[in-house]
Amino acid sequence: MPSLLQKRWHGYQTVWMFLLQLLLVIFVSFYNWILGLVALCLVGALAYFMLQAERRFRKELVKYVTDLTYRIKRVEGEAIGRLPFGILLFSDDRVVEWHNHYVAGVFGKDTVVGQPLPELLPSLPFPARDKKDIKPGKHTIEVVAGGRYYELSVDHEERLIYFHDITELALLRERYENERVALGIILLDNLDEAAQGMDDQQRTALIARVAQAITEWGKQYRIYLRRLSSERYLMILNQRSLNELEQSRFVILDEVREMTADLKVPMTLSIGLAFGTERFSELGELAQSSLDMALGRGGDQAAVKAGQRLSFYGGKTGAVEKRTRVRARVIAHALRDLMQESDRVIIMGHRMPDLDVIGASIGVMKAADMYKVEAHIVLDESNPGIERLMERIRQEEPLMRRFISPEQALGMMTPHTLLVVVDTHKGSITMEPRLVDVARRVVVVDHHRRGEEFINDAVLVYLEPYASSACELVTELLQYIHEKVELSPLEATTLLAGITIDTKHFALHTGSRTFEAAGFLRRMGADTALVQRVLKEDLQEYIAKADIIKHARMIHNHIALAVTEENRKIPQLLIAQVADTLLNMTNVLASFVISERPDGLIGISARSLGSMNVQVVMERLGGGGHLTNAAVQLEGTQAEAEQKLLAVLDEIEKEEGLFE
């Protein structure tokens, strides 16, 4: 019994009272012993009855506490069993040892005792069985069982799980997410080209036919469409509709292209969508940015910006060549003004430069020379792809002096220096990324489809995916940047060599303006014989290519895949050349070559004839490029890279098919 009850405050008072009575009895006995004896007997009897009363009190108290404890335990067990939330105990072997009635209702069974917990809750993570690996404390996880949502609080130290029903909260959250607003813009990106040669009646009928298809598509996916002009629509939709659109992979792109396939130039759409912010002004800016991204990649595709995720759909056709030169003239005049306002011009391409980089750089340098602006080209070191051309350039001492190292370029940079980046729009793969960070004014001239990474703070961007090469774009700019353009035969030849190498001798992605640019360079004295000498192959390289090609095999009926031998390091240029060569084989519509590079990375070069978008394939692996020419560098082994590539190809085949 607790000492609190044994030593009650009134108990001490009783003891002192009996002691006082004894003293009185002793005092009375001195005067009358008979009366003292009677008093002593009375005090003894009173003490006896008091002691018996105390014993009865303690006995009844113990009985009362025992009964109360029993009742509490019985009610406690009943309460735990009928709590409005679940409790489950499991063993070290992760087998259910006990649970209350609530847990049985969660799984729709009378009992789940004895069943393995990983089978009941497969999504529930478990730490290692060694208790040393178990972190103290609790963690929560959300699971779905029996069509309802539960939040599980797991205590691995006590081997205890609490179940809380959060179905109403989860459904409300899901409804909130599904009803969040997304904004989009639809653009008929080649209306002028598709309607060229049509009269007003035919043009109106074409626009009406496309508008009807877009309207029906919008009704199917519960999209509010508002026509802003003959070629632009505003889209307002929620996340649920956006998810359905992404699952359908924007079939409207194929429908419009197929319904206008009888035209000389089929009609194509570009769609920019934005989601993930509550402010409509920001949504509008992101939607326009997504549309610009889709157009920068060649059009005929949808770009979806959702938070940090940027996804692309479509893009199965090549970019349509623009018939007007107005943009080239505007860019040329803007570039001229920027050069005249600068103290010097630094020109830089991507790492491992090719002939397109060298030719475009020399063309931009020539434009600066026309206005007496100091210009230099950044070149770290030569490589086999440009060595023959550089040997010829070294013979021209004044031209060779214009090439500088990245360190020299960094030393020359001032607040008024203009940096021109050619043949790439990604700052991370330029010859010297620090130059992009230091430069206050950057100009981008590129022909690749726009990727997620971009030099966003550029003051001037000339990105035209329809162009065959950066040399073609620079050649057009030269014709508008000055009234009297003068190129030396070597300068014209370098530009022509860049066009030739990127078009595979004018066989791939060439337009009328490509031949017009080549014709202009030929009039400027470009030496076609020198171009052929520059592009000649070395015998040993040809033998090395043949050795790689013999390992090629066909996959997906029309794709050639070549994987080199392990521990054999192949330069990136040779990997790309093998991919180009494989395209010349019968029934090959696309080619992929996998090999280890000298820097230890695994390089994959991808090529196609246009019926397959290899850019999408490489982007899913972390690389990029454009529709017919793309690449990626991966860490790991060749076998791992091959498995990743095959998995991506299988995934695309299931989603939308590999070939158009």
Secondary structure, DSSP 8 states (H G I E B T S, - for coil): --HHHHT-HHHHHHHHHHHHHHHHHHHHHHH-HHHHHHHHHHHHHHHHHHHHHHHHHHHHHHHHHHHHHHHHHHHHHHHHHT-SSEEEEE-TTSBEEEE-HHHHHHHTSS--TTSBHHHH-TTS----SSGGG--SSEEEEEEEETTEEEEEEEETTTTEEEEEE-HHHHHHHHHHHHT-EEEEEEEETTHHHHTTT--HHHHHHHHHHHHHHHHHHHHHTT-EEEEEETTEEEEEEEHHHHHHHHHHT-HHHHHHHHHTTTSSS---EEEEEEES-S-HHHHHHHHHHHHHHHHHTTSSEEEEEETTEEEEEE--S--------HHHHHHHHHHHHHHHT-SEEEEE-BSS--HHHHHHHHHHHHHHHHTT-EEEEE-----TTTHHHHHHHHTSHHHHTTEE-HHHHHHH--TTEEEEEES---GGGBS-HHHHHH-SEEEEEE-S---S---TT-SEEEE-TTSS-HHHHHHHHHHHH-SS----HHHHHHHHHHHHHHTTTTTSS--HHHHHHHHHHHHTT--HHHHHHHT---HHHHHHHHHHHTTEEEETTTEEEEE--TT-B--HHHHHHHHHHHTTSTT-SEEEEEEE-TTS-EEEEEEESSSS-HHHHHHHTT-EEETTEEEEEESS-HHHHHHHHHHHHHHHHHHT-S--
